Amino acid sequence: MLQKLAFSVEEAAQLLGLHPNTVRNLIARGELKATRVGRRILIPRIALERLLEGKDNPTERDGVR
């Protein structure tokens, strides 16, 4: 079975339990990597995993919580 490689903002928000605007804000602040494909914003699965692990979160990396 093929797993999804990327998610829309709405799908990512649902998976993370966040509002879509919060996901958009994370992308705008550079805390969540995303790619624009045409008019769609796609968030790679690995970016969501890294966000949850704290690896792509600049505040965690700098020791600020």
PDB file of N, CA, C and O in Angstrom:
ATOM      1  N   MET A   1       0.840  -1.179   0.000  1.00  0.00           N
ATOM      2  CA  MET A   1       0.000   0.000   0.000  1.00  0.00           C
ATOM      3  C   MET A   1       0.888   1.247   0.000  1.00  0.00           C
ATOM      4  O   MET A   1       1.842   1.337   0.772  1.00  0.00           O
ATOM      5  N   LEU A   2       0.575   2.180  -0.848  1.00  0.00           N
ATOM      6  CA  LEU A   2       1.339   3.413  -0.974  1.00  0.00           C
ATOM      7  C   LEU A   2       0.860   4.430   0.048  1.00  0.00           C
ATOM      8  O   LEU A   2      -0.334   4.712   0.148  1.00  0.00           O
ATOM      9  N   GLN A   3       1.803   4.979   0.808  1.00  0.00           N
ATOM     10  CA  GLN A   3       1.471   6.024   1.774  1.00  0.00           C
ATOM     11  C   GLN A   3       1.570   7.374   1.088  1.00  0.00           C
ATOM     12  O   GLN A   3       2.334   7.544   0.138  1.00  0.00           O
ATOM     13  N   LYS A   4       0.792   8.334   1.575  1.00  0.00           N
ATOM     14  CA  LYS A   4       0.845   9.676   1.011  1.00  0.00           C
ATOM     15  C   LYS A   4       2.214  10.285   1.286  1.00  0.00           C
ATOM     16  O   LYS A   4       2.755  10.148   2.383  1.00  0.00           O
ATOM     17  N   LEU A   5       2.765  10.951   0.293  1.00  0.00           N
ATOM     18  CA  LEU A   5       4.059  11.611   0.442  1.00  0.00           C
ATOM     19  C   LEU A   5       3.911  13.050   0.882  1.00  0.00           C
ATOM     20  O   LEU A   5       4.840  13.625   1.450  1.00  0.00           O
ATOM     21  N   ALA A   6       2.742  13.648   0.625  1.00  0.00           N
ATOM     22  CA  ALA A   6       2.511  15.051   0.978  1.00  0.00           C
ATOM     23  C   ALA A   6       1.035  15.257   1.300  1.00  0.00           C
ATOM     24  O   ALA A   6       0.168  14.497   0.868  1.00  0.00           O
ATOM     25  N   PHE A   7       0.782  16.301   2.068  1.00  0.00           N
ATOM     26  CA  PHE A   7      -0.570  16.602   2.531  1.00  0.00           C
ATOM     27  C   PHE A   7      -0.907  18.053   2.253  1.00  0.00           C
ATOM     28  O   PHE A   7      -0.026  18.913   2.227  1.00  0.00           O
ATOM     29  N   SER A   8      -2.184  18.320   2.048  1.00  0.00           N
ATOM     30  CA  SER A   8      -2.646  19.700   1.920  1.00  0.00           C
ATOM     31  C   SER A   8      -2.601  20.352   3.307  1.00  0.00           C
ATOM     32  O   SER A   8      -2.424  19.674   4.319  1.00  0.00           O
ATOM     33  N   VAL A   9      -2.763  21.663   3.332  1.00  0.00           N
ATOM     34  CA  VAL A   9      -2.789  22.377   4.611  1.00  0.00           C
ATOM     35  C   VAL A   9      -3.909  21.829   5.490  1.00  0.00           C
ATOM     36  O   VAL A   9      -3.719  21.616   6.687  1.00  0.00           O
ATOM     37  N   GLU A  10      -5.059  21.605   4.898  1.00  0.00           N
ATOM     38  CA  GLU A  10      -6.210  21.120   5.660  1.00  0.00           C
ATOM     39  C   GLU A  10      -5.962  19.716   6.210  1.00  0.00           C
ATOM     40  O   GLU A  10      -6.303  19.422   7.356  1.00  0.00           O
ATOM     41  N   GLU A  11      -5.368  18.851   5.386  1.00  0.00           N
ATOM     42  CA  GLU A  11      -5.069  17.489   5.845  1.00  0.00           C
ATOM     43  C   GLU A  11      -4.028  17.512   6.964  1.00  0.00           C
ATOM     44  O   GLU A  11      -4.161  16.795   7.956  1.00  0.00           O
ATOM     45  N   ALA A  12      -2.999  18.333   6.801  1.00  0.00           N
ATOM     46  CA  ALA A  12      -1.955  18.433   7.821  1.00  0.00           C
ATOM     47  C   ALA A  12      -2.540  18.967   9.128  1.00  0.00           C
ATOM     48  O   ALA A  12      -2.203  18.485  10.209  1.00  0.00           O
ATOM     49  N   ALA A  13      -3.408  19.957   9.020  1.00  0.00           N
ATOM     50  CA  ALA A  13      -4.045  20.516  10.215  1.00  0.00           C
ATOM     51  C   ALA A  13      -4.843  19.448  10.945  1.00  0.00           C
ATOM     52  O   ALA A  13      -4.789  19.354  12.171  1.00  0.00           O
ATOM     53  N   GLN A  14      -5.575  18.653  10.200  1.00  0.00           N
ATOM     54  CA  GLN A  14      -6.379  17.593  10.813  1.00  0.00           C
ATOM     55  C   GLN A  14      -5.477  16.565  11.490  1.00  0.00           C
ATOM     56  O   GLN A  14      -5.764  16.128  12.605  1.00  0.00           O
ATOM     57  N   LEU A  15      -4.396  16.178  10.830  1.00  0.00           N
ATOM     58  CA  LEU A  15      -3.472  15.200  11.411  1.00  0.00           C
ATOM     59  C   LEU A  15      -2.819  15.719  12.690  1.00  0.00           C
ATOM     60  O   LEU A  15      -2.612  14.969  13.645  1.00  0.00           O
ATOM     61  N   LEU A  16      -2.497  17.017  12.693  1.00  0.00           N
ATOM     62  CA  LEU A  16      -1.819  17.616  13.848  1.00  0.00           C
ATOM     63  C   LEU A  16      -2.789  18.082  14.923  1.00  0.00           C
ATOM     64  O   LEU A  16      -2.371  18.401  16.036  1.00  0.00           O
ATOM     65  N   GLY A  17      -4.060  18.125  14.609  1.00  0.00           N
ATOM     66  CA  GLY A  17      -5.050  18.619  15.565  1.00  0.00           C
ATOM     67  C   GLY A  17      -4.990  20.127  15.713  1.00  0.00           C
ATOM     68  O   GLY A  17      -5.242  20.667  16.790  1.00  0.00           O
ATOM     69  N   LEU A  18      -4.651  20.810  14.613  1.00  0.00           N
ATOM     70  CA  LEU A  18      -4.524  22.264  14.616  1.00  0.00           C
ATOM     71  C   LEU A  18      -5.499  22.881  13.626  1.00  0.00           C
ATOM     72  O   LEU A  18      -6.057  22.190  12.774  1.00  0.00           O
ATOM     73  N   HIS A  19      -5.695  24.173  13.745  1.00  0.00           N
ATOM     74  CA  HIS A  19      -6.502  24.903  12.773  1.00  0.00           C
ATOM     75  C   HIS A  19      -5.654  25.125  11.523  1.00  0.00           C
ATOM     76  O   HIS A  19      -4.445  25.331  11.637  1.00  0.00           O
ATOM     77  N   PRO A  20      -6.255  25.088  10.337  1.00  0.00           N
ATOM     78  CA  PRO A  20      -5.482  25.327   9.122  1.00  0.00           C
ATOM     79  C   PRO A  20      -4.696  26.641   9.126  1.00  0.00           C
ATOM     80  O   PRO A  20      -3.599  26.712   8.573  1.00  0.00           O
ATOM     81  N   ASN A  21      -5.257  27.674   9.746  1.00  0.00           N
ATOM     82  CA  ASN A  21      -4.525  28.946   9.818  1.00  0.00           C
ATOM     83  C   ASN A  21      -3.252  28.807  10.656  1.00  0.00           C
ATOM     84  O   ASN A  21      -2.251  29.465  10.371  1.00  0.00           O
ATOM     85  N   THR A  22      -3.280  27.972  11.666  1.00  0.00           N
ATOM     86  CA  THR A  22      -2.084  27.735  12.476  1.00  0.00           C
ATOM     87  C   THR A  22      -1.015  27.051  11.638  1.00  0.00           C
ATOM     88  O   THR A  22       0.166  27.384  11.742  1.00  0.00           O
ATOM     89  N   VAL A  23      -1.420  26.103  10.812  1.00  0.00           N
ATOM     90  CA  VAL A  23      -0.471  25.426   9.920  1.00  0.00           C
ATOM     91  C   VAL A  23       0.109  26.434   8.935  1.00  0.00           C
ATOM     92  O   VAL A  23       1.313  26.424   8.678  1.00  0.00           O
ATOM     93  N   ARG A  24      -0.735  27.305   8.380  1.00  0.00           N
ATOM     94  CA  ARG A  24      -0.235  28.335   7.460  1.00  0.00           C
ATOM     95  C   ARG A  24       0.755  29.260   8.166  1.00  0.00           C
ATOM     96  O   ARG A  24       1.756  29.662   7.573  1.00  0.00           O
ATOM     97  N   ASN A  25       0.487  29.596   9.413  1.00  0.00           N
ATOM     98  CA  ASN A  25       1.409  30.439  10.175  1.00  0.00           C
ATOM     99  C   ASN A  25       2.737  29.732  10.420  1.00  0.00           C
ATOM    100  O   ASN A  25       3.791  30.363  10.344  1.00  0.00           O
ATOM    101  N   LEU A  26       2.704  28.451  10.710  1.00  0.00           N
ATOM    102  CA  LEU A  26       3.941  27.681  10.881  1.00  0.00           C
ATOM    103  C   LEU A  26       4.768  27.693   9.601  1.00  0.00           C
ATOM    104  O   LEU A  26       5.994  27.794   9.647  1.00  0.00           O
ATOM    105  N   ILE A  27       4.096  27.589   8.466  1.00  0.00           N
ATOM    106  CA  ILE A  27       4.780  27.629   7.168  1.00  0.00           C
ATOM    107  C   ILE A  27       5.378  29.017   6.952  1.00  0.00           C
ATOM    108  O   ILE A  27       6.532  29.138   6.543  1.00  0.00           O
ATOM    109  N   ALA A  28       4.606  30.055   7.222  1.00  0.00           N
ATOM    110  CA  ALA A  28       5.076  31.433   7.013  1.00  0.00           C
ATOM    111  C   ALA A  28       6.282  31.760   7.890  1.00  0.00           C
ATOM    112  O   ALA A  28       7.171  32.504   7.476  1.00  0.00           O
ATOM    113  N   ARG A  29       6.311  31.206   9.098  1.00  0.00           N
ATOM    114  CA  ARG A  29       7.438  31.450  10.019  1.00  0.00           C
ATOM    115  C   ARG A  29       8.632  30.551   9.733  1.00  0.00           C
ATOM    116  O   ARG A  29       9.683  30.695  10.357  1.00  0.00           O
ATOM    117  N   GLY A  30       8.477  29.636   8.806  1.00  0.00           N
ATOM    118  CA  GLY A  30       9.567  28.738   8.463  1.00  0.00           C
ATOM    119  C   GLY A  30       9.713  27.565   9.413  1.00  0.00           C
ATOM    120  O   GLY A  30      10.733  26.876   9.386  1.00  0.00           O
ATOM    121  N   GLU A  31       8.724  27.324  10.247  1.00  0.00           N
ATOM    122  CA  GLU A  31       8.780  26.223  11.202  1.00  0.00           C
ATOM    123  C   GLU A  31       8.272  24.913  10.603  1.00  0.00           C
ATOM    124  O   GLU A  31       8.480  23.839  11.167  1.00  0.00           O
ATOM    125  N   LEU A  32       7.606  25.017   9.457  1.00  0.00           N
ATOM    126  CA  LEU A  32       7.100  23.839   8.760  1.00  0.00           C
ATOM    127  C   LEU A  32       7.381  24.041   7.278  1.00  0.00           C
ATOM    128  O   LEU A  32       6.947  25.026   6.679  1.00  0.00           O
ATOM    129  N   LYS A  33       8.105  23.108   6.700  1.00  0.00           N
ATOM    130  CA  LYS A  33       8.458  23.228   5.289  1.00  0.00           C
ATOM    131  C   LYS A  33       7.286  22.805   4.419  1.00  0.00           C
ATOM    132  O   LYS A  33       6.588  21.835   4.711  1.00  0.00           O
ATOM    133  N   ALA A  34       7.088  23.560   3.341  1.00  0.00           N
ATOM    134  CA  ALA A  34       6.008  23.271   2.413  1.00  0.00           C
ATOM    135  C   ALA A  34       6.454  23.660   1.008  1.00  0.00           C
ATOM    136  O   ALA A  34       7.401  24.426   0.827  1.00  0.00           O
ATOM    137  N   THR A  35       5.757  23.119   0.028  1.00  0.00           N
ATOM    138  CA  THR A  35       6.051  23.381  -1.373  1.00  0.00           C
ATOM    139  C   THR A  35       4.777  23.800  -2.071  1.00  0.00           C
ATOM    140  O   THR A  35       3.717  23.216  -1.846  1.00  0.00           O
ATOM    141  N   ARG A  36       4.876  24.801  -2.909  1.00  0.00           N
ATOM    142  CA  ARG A  36       3.723  25.226  -3.696  1.00  0.00           C
ATOM    143  C   ARG A  36       3.760  24.482  -5.021  1.00  0.00           C
ATOM    144  O   ARG A  36       4.771  24.489  -5.723  1.00  0.00           O
ATOM    145  N   VAL A  37       2.657  23.845  -5.353  1.00  0.00           N
ATOM    146  CA  VAL A  37       2.493  23.158  -6.633  1.00  0.00           C
ATOM    147  C   VAL A  37       1.273  23.788  -7.278  1.00  0.00           C
ATOM    148  O   VAL A  37       0.137  23.497  -6.904  1.00  0.00           O
ATOM    149  N   GLY A  38       1.518  24.650  -8.247  1.00  0.00           N
ATOM    150  CA  GLY A  38       0.411  25.415  -8.818  1.00  0.00           C
ATOM    151  C   GLY A  38      -0.156  26.320  -7.750  1.00  0.00           C
ATOM    152  O   GLY A  38       0.562  27.130  -7.164  1.00  0.00           O
ATOM    153  N   ARG A  39      -1.438  26.184  -7.498  1.00  0.00           N
ATOM    154  CA  ARG A  39      -2.098  26.995  -6.463  1.00  0.00           C
ATOM    155  C   ARG A  39      -2.154  26.285  -5.113  1.00  0.00           C
ATOM    156  O   ARG A  39      -2.564  26.869  -4.110  1.00  0.00           O
ATOM    157  N   ARG A  40      -1.740  25.026  -5.100  1.00  0.00           N
ATOM    158  CA  ARG A  40      -1.822  24.233  -3.862  1.00  0.00           C
ATOM    159  C   ARG A  40      -0.546  24.334  -3.057  1.00  0.00           C
ATOM    160  O   ARG A  40       0.545  24.464  -3.611  1.00  0.00           O
ATOM    161  N   ILE A  41      -0.690  24.275  -1.751  1.00  0.00           N
ATOM    162  CA  ILE A  41       0.445  24.178  -0.849  1.00  0.00           C
ATOM    163  C   ILE A  41       0.470  22.746  -0.342  1.00  0.00           C
ATOM    164  O   ILE A  41      -0.506  22.263   0.233  1.00  0.00           O
ATOM    165  N   LEU A  42       1.597  22.069  -0.558  1.00  0.00           N
ATOM    166  CA  LEU A  42       1.746  20.685  -0.111  1.00  0.00           C
ATOM    167  C   LEU A  42       2.837  20.599   0.943  1.00  0.00           C
ATOM    168  O   LEU A  42       3.899  21.207   0.807  1.00  0.00           O
ATOM    169  N   ILE A  43       2.567  19.845   1.982  1.00  0.00           N
ATOM    170  CA  ILE A  43       3.498  19.659   3.088  1.00  0.00           C
ATOM    171  C   ILE A  43       3.982  18.221   3.050  1.00  0.00           C
ATOM    172  O   ILE A  43       3.191  17.293   3.218  1.00  0.00           O
ATOM    173  N   PRO A  44       5.279  18.028   2.830  1.00  0.00           N
ATOM    174  CA  PRO A  44       5.802  16.665   2.786  1.00  0.00           C
ATOM    175  C   PRO A  44       5.611  15.941   4.118  1.00  0.00           C
ATOM    176  O   PRO A  44       5.717  16.544   5.186  1.00  0.00           O
ATOM    177  N   ARG A  45       5.333  14.655   4.039  1.00  0.00           N
ATOM    178  CA  ARG A  45       5.154  13.843   5.255  1.00  0.00           C
ATOM    179  C   ARG A  45       6.358  13.976   6.183  1.00  0.00           C
ATOM    180  O   ARG A  45       6.198  14.078   7.399  1.00  0.00           O
ATOM    181  N   ILE A  46       7.563  13.976   5.614  1.00  0.00           N
ATOM    182  CA  ILE A  46       8.775  14.063   6.434  1.00  0.00           C
ATOM    183  C   ILE A  46       8.823  15.384   7.209  1.00  0.00           C
ATOM    184  O   ILE A  46       9.340  15.424   8.326  1.00  0.00           O
ATOM    185  N   ALA A  47       8.287  16.466   6.625  1.00  0.00           N
ATOM    186  CA  ALA A  47       8.271  17.756   7.322  1.00  0.00           C
ATOM    187  C   ALA A  47       7.357  17.696   8.545  1.00  0.00           C
ATOM    188  O   ALA A  47       7.668  18.273   9.587  1.00  0.00           O
ATOM    189  N   LEU A  48       6.233  16.999   8.414  1.00  0.00           N
ATOM    190  CA  LEU A  48       5.330  16.841   9.560  1.00  0.00           C
ATOM    191  C   LEU A  48       5.998  16.000  10.648  1.00  0.00           C
ATOM    192  O   LEU A  48       5.903  16.319  11.833  1.00  0.00           O
ATOM    193  N   GLU A  49       6.668  14.931  10.240  1.00  0.00           N
ATOM    194  CA  GLU A  49       7.356  14.077  11.208  1.00  0.00           C
ATOM    195  C   GLU A  49       8.448  14.848  11.936  1.00  0.00           C
ATOM    196  O   GLU A  49       8.598  14.716  13.151  1.00  0.00           O
ATOM    197  N   ARG A  50       9.206  15.649  11.206  1.00  0.00           N
ATOM    198  CA  ARG A  50      10.278  16.437  11.825  1.00  0.00           C
ATOM    199  C   ARG A  50       9.729  17.493  12.766  1.00  0.00           C
ATOM    200  O   ARG A  50      10.307  17.750  13.823  1.00  0.00           O
ATOM    201  N   LEU A  51       8.606  18.111  12.383  1.00  0.00           N
ATOM    202  CA  LEU A  51       7.985  19.100  13.259  1.00  0.00           C
ATOM    203  C   LEU A  51       7.595  18.447  14.582  1.00  0.00           C
ATOM    204  O   LEU A  51       7.829  19.010  15.652  1.00  0.00           O
ATOM    205  N   LEU A  52       7.003  17.265  14.503  1.00  0.00           N
ATOM    206  CA  LEU A  52       6.569  16.568  15.713  1.00  0.00           C
ATOM    207  C   LEU A  52       7.752  16.119  16.567  1.00  0.00           C
ATOM    208  O   LEU A  52       7.646  16.041  17.791  1.00  0.00           O
ATOM    209  N   GLU A  53       8.873  15.827  15.922  1.00  0.00           N
ATOM    210  CA  GLU A  53      10.075  15.430  16.655  1.00  0.00           C
ATOM    211  C   GLU A  53      10.839  16.635  17.181  1.00  0.00           C
ATOM    212  O   GLU A  53      11.756  16.484  17.988  1.00  0.00           O
ATOM    213  N   GLY A  54      10.466  17.840  16.728  1.00  0.00           N
ATOM    214  CA  GLY A  54      11.138  19.051  17.171  1.00  0.00           C
ATOM    215  C   GLY A  54      12.406  19.357  16.398  1.00  0.00           C
ATOM    216  O   GLY A  54      13.130  20.283  16.765  1.00  0.00           O
ATOM    217  N   LYS A  55      12.702  18.608  15.336  1.00  0.00           N
ATOM    218  CA  LYS A  55      13.947  18.800  14.598  1.00  0.00           C
ATOM    219  C   LYS A  55      13.937  20.036  13.721  1.00  0.00           C
ATOM    220  O   LYS A  55      14.992  20.629  13.496  1.00  0.00           O
ATOM    221  N   ASP A  56      12.774  20.448  13.216  1.00  0.00           N
ATOM    222  CA  ASP A  56      12.700  21.620  12.351  1.00  0.00           C
ATOM    223  C   ASP A  56      12.128  22.825  13.078  1.00  0.00           C
ATOM    224  O   ASP A  56      11.799  23.827  12.443  1.00  0.00           O
ATOM    225  N   ASN A  57      12.007  22.747  14.382  1.00  0.00           N
ATOM    226  CA  ASN A  57      11.453  23.841  15.148  1.00  0.00           C
ATOM    227  C   ASN A  57      12.597  24.717  15.648  1.00  0.00           C
ATOM    228  O   ASN A  57      13.333  24.295  16.540  1.00  0.00           O
ATOM    229  N   PRO A  58      12.776  25.933  15.101  1.00  0.00           N
ATOM    230  CA  PRO A  58      13.907  26.781  15.481  1.00  0.00           C
ATOM    231  C   PRO A  58      13.958  27.106  16.967  1.00  0.00           C
ATOM    232  O   PRO A  58      15.047  27.217  17.530  1.00  0.00           O
ATOM    233  N   THR A  59      12.808  27.262  17.615  1.00  0.00           N
ATOM    234  CA  THR A  59      12.822  27.583  19.029  1.00  0.00           C
ATOM    235  C   THR A  59      13.345  26.423  19.860  1.00  0.00           C
ATOM    236  O   THR A  59      14.062  26.634  20.838  1.00  0.00           O
ATOM    237  N   GLU A  60      12.994  25.203  19.480  1.00  0.00           N
ATOM    238  CA  GLU A  60      13.518  24.019  20.175  1.00  0.00           C
ATOM    239  C   GLU A  60      15.012  23.898  19.955  1.00  0.00           C
ATOM    240  O   GLU A  60      15.764  23.597  20.881  1.00  0.00           O
ATOM    241  N   ARG A  61      15.443  24.136  18.709  1.00  0.00           N
ATOM    242  CA  ARG A  61      16.845  23.980  18.367  1.00  0.00           C
ATOM    243  C   ARG A  61      17.706  24.993  19.123  1.00  0.00           C
ATOM    244  O   ARG A  61      18.839  24.686  19.495  1.00  0.00           O
ATOM    245  N   ASP A  62      17.179  26.195  19.351  1.00  0.00           N
ATOM    246  CA  ASP A  62      17.927  27.247  20.031  1.00  0.00           C
ATOM    247  C   ASP A  62      17.808  27.150  21.554  1.00  0.00           C
ATOM    248  O   ASP A  62      18.350  27.988  22.275  1.00  0.00           O
ATOM    249  N   GLY A  63      17.110  26.141  22.035  1.00  0.00           N
ATOM    250  CA  GLY A  63      16.989  25.952  23.475  1.00  0.00           C
ATOM    251  C   GLY A  63      15.894  26.794  24.117  1.00  0.00           C
ATOM    252  O   GLY A  63      15.820  26.866  25.344  1.00  0.00           O
ATOM    253  N   VAL A  64      15.046  27.430  23.321  1.00  0.00           N
ATOM    254  CA  VAL A  64      13.958  28.248  23.840  1.00  0.00           C
ATOM    255  C   VAL A  64      12.672  27.456  23.695  1.00  0.00           C
ATOM    256  O   VAL A  64      12.423  26.853  22.651  1.00  0.00           O
ATOM    257  N   ARG A  65      11.857  27.456  24.738  1.00  0.00           N
ATOM    258  CA  ARG A  65      10.578  26.734  24.670  1.00  0.00           C
ATOM    259  C   ARG A  65       9.439  27.666  24.892  1.00  0.00           C
ATOM    260  O   ARG A  65       8.283  27.245  24.872  1.00  0.00           O
TER     261      ARG A  65
END
